[in-house]
Amino acid sequence: MKQHVLTLNDKTSVLIDTDGMRFDIRYEGNTVISANSKNLFYFEHLRTKDDATNTIPGINMEKAWEESFGGENDVRPNGPQSVGLDLSFVGFDHVYGLPEHATDLALKDTTGPNAAYTDPYRLYNFDIFEYELDNPMALYGHVPFMMAHSTNQTVGVFWLNAAETWVDVEKSASSGVVDGILKSFFGNKDEVKTVNSHWMSESGIIDVFFFVGPTPKDVFRQFTSLVGRQELPPLFSVAYHQCRWNYQDEADVKSVNGNFESYDIPYDVLWLDIEHTDGKRYFTWDSKTFPNPEKMINDMSSFGRKMVTIIDPHIKRDNDYYVHKEATRLGHYVKDNNGVNDLEGHCWPGGSSWVDFTSPEAREWWAEMFQFENYKGSTPDLYTWNDMNEPSVFNGPEVTMKKTAIHHGGWEHRDVHNLYGMMMHRATAEALVKRNEGHNKRPFVLSRAFYAGSQRWGAIWTGDNTASWEHMVASVPMLLSMNLGGISFSGADVGGFFGNPDPELLLRWYQVGAFQPFFRGHAHIDTKRREPWVFGEPWTTHIRDAIRTRYSYLPYLYTVFHEGSVNGAPVMRPMWIEFPEDNNTFNLQSSFLLGANLLVTPVTHSGQTSTSTYLPGTAAFWYDLANGNTQYHSGSTVSVSTPLDKISVFQRGGSIVPRKLRVRRSTAQMKNDPITLVVALSPASQATGELYLDDGDSFNYRNSKEFIHVAFEYEAQGNKATLKSTVLHSTDKHITDSTVERVTVLGASGPAKVTTTCEGKEVVLTSTFADGQLVVKKPNCLVSGAFTINFEF
């Protein structure tokens, strides 16, 4: 056995066995990831059918060149070309990731004596109708990224391969990974917890990246430094979106918008599905139902709102349709297996062809289609939804594109399949930037298909879910897994796409959706109308309250998005990210953290009026925001009241959360509204928090550093305490006129004399105290400046 040690830094090294092609990744002397310890490394080279040396022991090569599936023949001109490798996580018992699957957050075994499934996890983007729960079947998008976590360390691996991929998982005690010299690192133990994974791709190369942490946030920082971080979205897109397939005409749009006004329910975006077009021709409008689209959009803009239209990758084959004529003339379609003829198939318009988004020239042309002179009736307040971009081909194998189709550069579709949706997402986002003068307006694009790095281009949703309690519950681990894979700006259709939710399910879905990163109500064309007011009282009031709660937390949520854009931290987090040493959290998926400081537990079944939540951490406080801000100690499971008008939300002791309690019709109307700081004290009577603000629309925050970043700190000494604001970054450009309207201190010891110093003046403030809650009224200090509030108890 020939072994070599490659030292990467003072903590990380790689032990290389050149005889066995084995690599052991060490951190601080301990092996944490072992590659090829099970000897499953393999690859198949490209070959031609008439090659005389073309034999593989045990393989009938006559059948290796062609396969029939579902009535389709997959001809392999290069023969079988699969690759595979086993990766073992040594010293771990839990692995996570591999989005998107409707399975548990902690990945279950797919092989071995404890296998929960009969198949590996499949990573192959495709359009799935009414997907099953607790099944490793492939869904709409995938990130081949896996994390392993223990109380000691977090590590990750990224398998960079866009072909169809399968991953087996099996937990074991030792699995032969720890043997010989390696046992010394584990105290010569014969049994060490290990999770074995086996990665298999149909084609491509083996290109694996290892991340050694050692903390969860270190792994996110390392991974997103490679694939890209979540772009900071425009502020309006973090608010509430209203959608269905389809709002019928301009009168329907006006009526829906008017009802949001009448019922005093805030929202920011109204969406139009495929029926708004002229015969499913994208970049067009139905002249009968939407004769004046520009006026319609401008009317919405007058309320501070936006619109979104759907644009899919399939283009109707109609010689009188200018988009098709140009794509054909310029050669921008994916080609058939001969590499010459345009690929033809069926989708919503009937006979269709698909734009080849792997081509830089095709992406440039795609951007031209979004120019205002080409996309007639569009305005800067019209944004885009990319659906069916797995891609979905109704008459293709497994309702997707033939693997033999040819892309730019001669690549077979089998090699780039999982990239296609992200490349469309990218092309559309770039197009929305380029259409505006100065290229200084942030895009918003929602995509169904995704791959590693899609977070650079916009938002993702979990696809065509169903109006059931089970699907609502499943949305939590699905979105947590997507966030672990870097896809932070993600959500599930509130109410379920298929079927008709009863009012209780709809309400409970709104309540949990209000605390998830992307918040949109959506429904199938065959469902009954379900806008927030449809079921009447008390449902309208409760749904309104849920949506208004979302708007009140936008300052906090936007700050969390900023954090992720800087360091890769997910917006929606499993508890173990913030409490990595609390092993009680490792299998929990019924609760989640929004950022670091809000712990949310949804109601999960009909008639439920109380909710149990495990409060993570040691020697810490949590405050029940739904029930009088009651203080609880960490490390225990508590049951709190959650009648119809409440969802369980706890604020972490030691945190300061900024809110806007004057909720108006849209984010644009709230721009200069005052801030309330909710200070939740730790056992040491301390708390910290941050607030990030920019114009919410342009790239000036990045290009010319036009933003405000403020840190808050509350400290107590004896019978005195101070709340200080420190400006971490400011700008000469005007961002906001917002002031601090109120400070609420949870866990306060009693009433206090309160004074403030801002703009050089000391002012005595009015305050009230009850049940451990001190409320300070109207400090009126600018949030963009430094200030101090003094407390004397």
N, C-alpha and C positions, 0 to 999 in steps of 0.2 A: 504494500500500500504506500503510494507516494502522496505525502501531505505537504501542503504549503500554507503559510499564514499570510494573508494580505491585510495589513493594518491600515484602516481608513482614517481613524483619529484615536484619541486617547481612550475612547470607550467602545468603539466599534471595530470589529475585524471579521474576516471571512476565512474559515478553514476550508481549503480546497483539496479534495481527494481526486487527483488527476486520473487514477486508474479506474475508479468507479464513477467518474463524472458526478461527484456529490459536492454540494456547497452547503456549509453550515454558517449561518449568519449569527455572530456572537455580539452580545452587548454586555459590557462589564464582565467579560469572561464566561458568560452563560450563553449557550446556544438557544436562540429564540425562534429561528426559522431554519428548517433543513430542506434543501432541494434535492430531489432524487434519492432520498434515503430508502424508498421502496422500489427503486430501479424501474420506474415507469416512464422515464424519459425516452421519447422517441420522436422521429420525424421521417417523413417520406418525401423524397426528392421529386422534382418535376421530371417527366419522362415522356417519350413518344411511344406510340403503340407498337411500332415496328422495330423497337430497340431489342436486339438479340439477347441482351443481358437483363431484360425486363422480367424478373421473377422475384417473388417474395415468398419465403418458406411458409407453407400452410395457407396461402391465399390463392384462390382460383382467379387468376388474372383476367380470364375471359369475362368475368362479371365485374371487374374493377373499373371498367371504362364507361359503364352506363348503368343507371339505376332507374327503375320505374316506381313512381309513388303517386297515388291518387290520380292515376290516369295520365301522369306527365312523365316524360323521359328526361333524366338529367344526364347529359353526355359530358364526360370529363375529358377534355382534350389533352390535359396534362397528367391523366391518371389519378390515382389516389394520392393525396398530398397532405394528410392530416399530421398534426403535431400534438404532443402531450407531455405533461410533466407533473410529478407529485410534489406538493409543498406541504410540509408538516410544521405546525405551530407547537413548539416544545414548551411545556410548562403552562399550557392554557387549557381551559375547559369550555370556553365560549368563543364562537366566531359569529360575525355579523357582516352584512353587506349583500352583494350580488343583486342590487335592485335591477329590474322591478319584478317582484313576485308577490302573490297574495298569500304569503306564509308568515310564520312567526318572525319576530325581529331577530332573536337568537336562532341561527340556522340549525335545523334538525338534521340528523343523519339520513343519508340517502342510500347507504350501503352498510353491510355488517349486521350483527345480531340485533342492534337497536334501530334499524332503519325504519323511518316513518313513512317513506315513499318507495315506490318501485323504480323510479327514474331519477337520474341526476337533475340538478337545477339546470334548466335550459336557458341560454341567452341567445335569443334570435327574435329580433323585432318583427312583430306582425299584428295584424288587425284581428283581435279575438272578440267574438260575439258573446256577451254575457259570461265573462270569465268566472272560473270556479275558484272558491276559496280553499285555503290550506292545500295547495297544489303547486308543485315546482314547475308547472307549465310556463312556457314563455309568454310574455305580455308585450306591451307596446314599445318599451325602451329598456336598455340594459347598460350597466356599468360593471365591467369585470374587475371589481375591487372588493377585497375582503379584509376585515379587521379581526384581530384576536385580542382579547382583553382579559386581564387578571388583576388581582389586587396589587401586583408588583409592576406591571408594565402593559403597554399597548403597542402592537405592531400592525403592519398592513402589507398587502401585496397587491400589485396592479398588473394584470395580464393584458398587455396591449395587443389585441387581436380583434379585428372587426368581423371575422367570419363567424358562422354558427359555432357556438361553444357550449360545452356541457361541463358541469362541475359536480363531482361526487364529494361528499363530506362524511367523515366517520371519526367519532371520538374514541379514544382508547387509553389504556394505562401507560404503555410504553411503545408498542408497535415496532420494536426493533430500531427506533430512531436513536435512542440513547444507548450506546454500547461502547465498549472499549474505552478509549481515552476520554470520551465525552462524559462517561459516568462520573468522573471526578468532579465535574462542574455541578452535579446534583447530589453530592455527598454519597456517591456510589449506590444510590438507590436503584433497585431493580424496576420500580414502577414510577414513572413520571407522567403526569397528565399531558396528553397530546391530542391535538385535533389534526387529522390527516385530510388533505384535500387533493383531488386529482383533476387537473385541468386538461380538457381535450378540445381542440379546434379543428374544423374541417380542412382548413388551408392556412397559408400564411407562415409566419416564422414565430419562434419563441422569443419573446421580448418582455421580460419580467422586471418590474421595479419593486424594491424592498424598502420599507419604511420602519425604522426601529424606535420611533417615538422619542422618549419613553412614555409620555402621557398621551391621552386621547387628543388633546388640542395640538400637541406636537405632530402627531400623525396627520391631522387635517391640514396643518400648515405645510408639511412636507408634500403631501399628495397634491394639494391645490397649487403649490408652487410649480408642479409639473403640468397639470392638465388645465389650470386656470381657475380663478376664483369667481364667485358669484358677482356679476356686475351689479352695481348699485342701481336698482330699478327706479323709474320715475315714481314720485310719491303717490300719484293717483292710482297706480297699479297695485299698491299695497292695500288699498281700500276695498270696498265691496263692488262686485261685478254682477250684473243681472243678464241672464242669457236663457234662451230656449231655441230649440229647432222647431219652429221658426217664428219670429215676430212677422206678422203677415204683410204689413204695408206701412206707409208713413203715418196713417191714422192710428194704427196699433202702437207704433213707437211713441207717438204723441200721447196716447192714452196711458201707456205704462209709465212714462215719465211724469205725467200729470198726477197719477195715483201715488207715486212716491212723494210728490209734493203734498198732496192732500192728506196723506197719512203721516206726514212728517218723518219719513224714513230716509236716512242718508244713503246715497250710492254714488258711484263715480263713473261707471261705464255701462253702456247698453250694447249688447252684441247681436249681430245678424248672422244666421247660418246660411246654408247653401241656397235656400229658396229666394234669397234677395237678388240673385243673379239672373241674367238673361239665359235661361236654359243651361245652367251649370257652367257657363263661360265665365271664368274668374276675371276680375278687373272690369266687370260690367255690372249693370243694374237692370232689373226688370222694369221696363218703361211704364208698365201699367200700375204696378204696386209701389214702385219707388221712382216716380217721375222727376223728383227734385231732390236728389240726395245731398247736394251741397247745402241747400237751404236747411234740410233736416239736420245735418251735422252741425251747422252753425247755430241752429235753434238749441241744440243740446249744449253747445259751447257757452251759450248765454247763461246757462245754469251752472257753469263751471264743470261740465261733464264732457266725457269723450265717448266715441263709438269704436267698435271693433267689427270688421268683416272677415269672413273666412276665405282663405285662398289655399287650395290644395295643390299637390304637385302634378296631378294628372291634367292634361290639357285636351279639351274636346277636339277631335279630328274633324274640323269643319274648315273648308278652304275659304269661306267668307269671314272667318274669325281671325282678326289681325294677329293675335298672340300665337295661334297655331301657324299661320302663314310665316311669321318671322322666325319662329323656332325651327320650322322645317327648312326654310331658306338658309339659315345660318348653321344648321347642323347641331342644334343644342339638345336634341333628344338622346336618351339612352338607346343604344342600338341592339338589334337582335343578335343572335349568336354568330352571324356572319360578319358582324362588325361594320356593316354597310347600311342595311335597311333600318329605319326607325322601328323600335319595339312598339307593337300595338297590343292593346288589351282593353279590358272593360272596367269602368268605374262609374261614378255618379252620372257623368254626361253621356254614357254609352261608350262608343269607340274612342279610345284615348291613347295618348303617348305621354311619356314622363320626362320632365326636364332633367338633364344630367348635372346635378349640383356638385359633382366632383370636379367639374370643369371650371377653371377660373373664368374663362370667357363666357360660359353660360351664366355664372353668377353675376358677372358684370352686366350682361344683357337683362337678367332678371331684375336688377336694380333699376334699369331703364323703364321697365314696365310700371314701376311705382311712382315715376315722375308725374307730377300733377297734370301735365299736358297729355299723358298717356292714360293714366287711371282717372278718367273723367268722373267728376263728382266727388273726388276725394279731397280732403283738406288736411292740414297739419294735425288736426284732432281726430283723425281716423287711424286706427292701429290694426294689427293683423293677428289672425289665428291660423296656424298651419296644422291641419288635420290630415289623416289618411297618409302620413308620410313615412310609414314603416319601410317600404311603401305598400299600400293596399292595392292589390290587383284582383278584381273580383273573379276572374277566370284563370288566375295563376295558381301554382301549387301552394297549398296552405294559404290561399288568398293573398299571396305576395308575388314578388317579381321572380321570374325564372333565374336560377343561379348562373345560367349560361349567357345572360344578357351582358353586353359589353359597354364599359364606361370609358371615360377619358383616359388616354394612355394605354388602352388595350386591356385594362383590368376587368376580369370577370366579376359579375355581381356577387358571386359567392365570397369574394375576397373583401368586399367593402359594404356588405349588406347593412350591418349595424351602424355604419357611418352615415347612411343616406339621409335619414331624418335630421340629424344634427347639421349636415351640410346645407339642407334646405333652411333650417332654422337660422343658421349663420347668414345665408344669402339674403333672407328676408330682413333680418335685423340690420344688416349693412345697408340694404336698400332704403329702409326707413330713415337711416341717418343721412344718406346721400340725397334724398329728395328735398331736404330743407336747406335753404340758403345758409352758408357758413358751416353746415354739417355739425351743428351744435345743439341738437335736440335728442335726448335719450329715446331710443326705441322701446316699444313694448310689443313682444311677439310671444304668443303661447303656442307651444308645440306638444303633440302627443308622443311622437317618437323622440328618443334621446340616446346619447352615448356619453362617455366620460368627457367632460368639458362643456356640455350643453349649457351649463350655468352661465357661460360667457355671453349667451345670446338671448336669454329671456327665461320665461316661466314654463313649467311642465305640469300637466295634470295626470291623474291616475287612469284616465280613459273611461270606458263605458261601464260604469258600475250600476248597481241595482238598488232600488228603493227598498232596502231591508235593514233591520237592525244589525244583521251580521255584516253587511257591507260597510255600514257606518263604523262599526267597531274595527273592522279590518283596515280601514283607512289610516288608523293611527300607526300600526307597525309598518305599513307600506310607506307612509310618508317619512317615518323615522329612518327607514332603510335608505330611502332616496336621499335624505339629508346627509346620512353617513357617506354616501357616494358623491357628495359635492353638489347634488341637485337640491339646493336649499329653497328656491322660489317654486314651491310645489304645493298642490292641493288636490282635493277630491271634489267631484260635483256634489254640491250640497243638495240633499234630498234624493240623490240617486238618479242616474240618467234614464234607466229603464224602469217602468212601473210607476205606480201612484202611491206616494207615501201618505199615511194618515197624518192628521195635524200634529200629533204628539211626536212621531218620528221626525217630521219636518222641523219642528221646533228644536228638538234635541240635536239635530244635525247642524242647524244654524248656530247653536250654542257652542259646539265643538269647532265648527268651521271658523268661527270668529277668532279662534286662537291658533289657527294654522296659517302657514305663510301666504298661500294664495287662496283667496276667498271668493268663490263664484257659485251662484245658484244656476243650475242647468237642467234641462229635461228633454226627453225624446219627443218627436213630432206627434206620436200617438198617445202621449200622456195628457191628462187633464191639466188645465192651468193651475199654477201653484205659487204665484207671486205672493209676497209676504202678507198681503191683506185678504187673500182669497177665502181663507177659512173663517174669517170674522173673529170676534172676540171670544175668549181672551187671547187667542193665538196671535192676532195681529200685534197686540201690545207686547207680548213676550218676544216675538221675532224682532220687532222694532228695538226692543231693549238689547237683544243680542247683537244686532248690527251696530247700534249706538255704542255698545261696549267696545267693539272693534275700533271704532273711530276714536274713542277716548284714549286708547292705548297706542295710537299711531306714532306719537313722539318716541315712545319706548321701542316699538317695533322697527321703526326706521333706523333708530340707533343700533339695534341688533343687526339689521341688514348691513349697515356701515361696517360694523365689527367683522362680519363675515367677508366683506369685500376686501378687507385689509389682511386678515390672518386665516381665512378659510373656515372659521368656526361655523357650524351649522346654525340655522335660525331655530329649527325645531329639534330638540335633543332628548335622547334617552337619559335617564337620571345618572347613569354611571359616567357620563362625560364630565359632569360637575362633581360627582362623588365617586371617583375611581376606586377607592378602597372599600366602599360599602358593597359587599358581595350580595346583599339582599336585593340590590337593584339589577343584577345582571340578567335576570330573566323577566323583568317587569316590562310590560308593554301596554298596560291599561291606562297608564298615566304618562305624561310627557312634560318636558320643560320648554317654554317659549323663551329663548335666550337663556340666561343663567338664573333668572329671578322669579319667574312665574311658573308654578306647578299646576297642571290642569288634569283633571280626571273627568272624562265624560260620563254621562248616564248611558247605560248600555242596554236597557230593556224597558219595555212598556210597563207603566205603573210604578216605576222605581222612584222613591222619594228620599232616599239617602244614598250616599256614596262613600265607599271606603278608600282611603289613600294612604300609602306608605310614605312617611316623611323622612327623607334620607339625611345622612350626616350624623355627626356626633356633637353633643354639647351645643346644639343650635336651636333657633326658634323658627317656626313657620306661623304665618298669620292667615286665618280663614277669611278671605275678603268677602265671601258671600254671606257670612253669618256674623256680622258685628265685629269683624277683625279680631276674632278670638285667637289668643296666642297658644300654640302647642309646642311641645318639645320634640326634637328630632329622634329618629331611631325607633319609631312606633307607628302602628297603623291606626288611624282614627276614622271614625264614621261621622260625617257631617250631613246636615239636612240639605236636600236638593229637590224641593218641590218644583213645579213646572217653571217657575220664573227664575230658577237658579241653576248654575253649573258650578262645580267645585273648582275654585281657584285659590291657591295659596301663594302669598308673597314670601320670599325667603328673608329671614332675619339677617340684618346686616346689609340690606340693599336699599337703594333709593330709586324709585321708578317714576319717571316723568309722565304725566297724563294731560290731556286737554278735555275738560269736563263740559265745555260749551260746544256741544256737538251740533253741527249745522248740516246743510243739505249735501255738501261735498267737501273734499279736502281743500279745494281752491278757496272756499268761503271761510275756512278755519286758519288760513295762513298766519294771520297776526293775532289769533286768539291767545289768551293767557294760559300759562302752565300751572298745574298743580303738582307739587313734589310729594310723593308718598314715601315717607321715611319709616322703614321697618327695622326696629332696633335689634341688634344681636344681644346675647347675654351680657356682653361687655358694654352695652349701650353705645354701640358704634354702627355706622352704616356708610356705604359709599355708592356712587352711581355716576352715570354719564348721560349727556345729551348731545346728539349730533344734529345739526341743521344745515341745509343748503337751500338753493332755490327749488329743489325737487324736480327739475325739468331739464336743465342743460348739463353739459360736461364741464362747466366752469369750476366745479369742485375739484376736478382732476387737472384740467389744463392750466388754471390760474389760481388754484388753491382758495377759491371763494367758498368758504364754509366756516361754520362756527362749531367748535368742539369744547364742551365744558365738563369739568369734573366736579362732583359734589361730595362733600365729606362731613359727616356728623360725628362729633366726639364729645364725650362727657367726662368731666373731672369733678368729683364731689357733687355739690348741688348746682353746678353750672355746666352748660353745654354750648357748643357752637355748631352752626351749620355754615360751611364755607363753600363758596363757588370759586373755582379756579379756572381761568380761561386757558385751555391747552392750545387752542389755535383760534385766531380771529382774522377778519378781513376788513378792508376799508369799504368794500362793497356792501350795500344794504341787503340784509338777508331777512330780517324779521323785526317787527315792533313788539313781539311778545314779551310780556312780563310774567313774573311769578305772582300768581293771584292768591295761592293758598299753599300752606305747608301742613301736611297731616303727619304727625309722629305717632306711629303704632308702638305700643309698649312703653309709653312715657310713664314716669313715676308719679306724676301729679300735675296740678296746675302750675303755671309758671308766669313770671314776668318776662316779656319778650320784647326785644328791641332789634332794630336792623340798621345796618350801615351800608348804604349804596349811594353812589354818586357823591360820596363825601359827607353825607348827612345821616345823623342818628335819629331814628324815629321810634316811638313806642307803639307797639302793635297790639291789636285786640286778639285775644285767644280764648278758647273754651276747652274744657277738659271733661271727659266722661268715659268710664269703662276702659281706662288705659289708653285713651286716644286723645291727643292734644292737637287741636286745630288752630293754626295761626292764619289770620285773615289779612289779606291785602298788603303783603310786603311791597308789592309793586316795583320790584327791582327788575331791570332788564335781564332776560336770560342770557343775553350776549355779553354781559359784563360781569366783573367780579363783585361779589357782595358777601356780607357776613350777617347772620342772624344769631343773636345771643339769647340764651335761655337761662333763667335763674329760678330753680325750683324751690 
